[in-house]
Amino acid sequence: DMGFIHALRTIAKHIPVKRQTLLFSATMPKDIEEIAETYLRDPIRVQVAPPGKPVERITQGVHYTPQGDKARLLEEYLKKHPGEAAIAFSRTKHGADKLTKVLVQWGFKAGAIHGNRSQNQREAILSAFRAGELDVLVATDVAARGIDIPLVRHVYNYDLPNVADNYVHRIGRTARAGADGASVSFCAPAEMEELRDIETLLKKPLPVLGGAPWAMDMVKAAKPARPQGRK
């Protein structure tokens, strides 16, 4: 989400040309690198080494499913493990809220945390989840780092992350404090590229838990068309 870029450009007009600037980012995709080149001059880059690989105690797998069937598939997995805490990761804030609402309608105790939640709201929801008052926590990547709740047994990548490194951070929310954990990634046709990036990072394919890899024609049909530029 690059929604902040307009505010950044506005602020930059009002600060001195001669200044010290520090840019902090959880990840460094191409879009953020381009921003850094625009607003920083000869910067020194300091970064934590990227994650190597998930801990071996996490059982991983991928389930191929159409985007519209993901909610019901998640319901099936949650019902297989009643009473066991789970985190489901959504790519967007709107998607997290929508999924949470659906899960609550189906009888699950669910809560969502994302960038539109205040710090107090996030802490309240995390406290309820930590206390066992919620069955499932729905989160965007804002929650992929920093959550240390040993009781989490299952992580569901409801939407695959568009940055492969975030996959390792996400599933690292389980199998903590020496416990075992499981991760299931739902892959729709439009997400095959993200899955390949994850498997490249892991240097191995994810075991298939359901469905089959999407044919290339379905993958191409699922990709959104690029808008035509004005002439």
ABEGO torsion letter per residue (X at the ends): XAAAAAAAAAAAAABBABBBBBBBBABBBAAAAAAAAAABBGBBBBBBBBBABBBAABBBBBBBBBAAAAAAAAAAAAAABBGBBBBBBBABAAAAAAAAAAAAAAGBBBBBBBAABBAAAAAAAAAAAAAGABABBBBBAAAABGBBBAABABBBBABBBABAAAAAAAAAABGBGGBBBBBBBBBBAAAAAAAAAAAAAAGBBBBBABEBBBBAAAAAAABBBBBBBBX
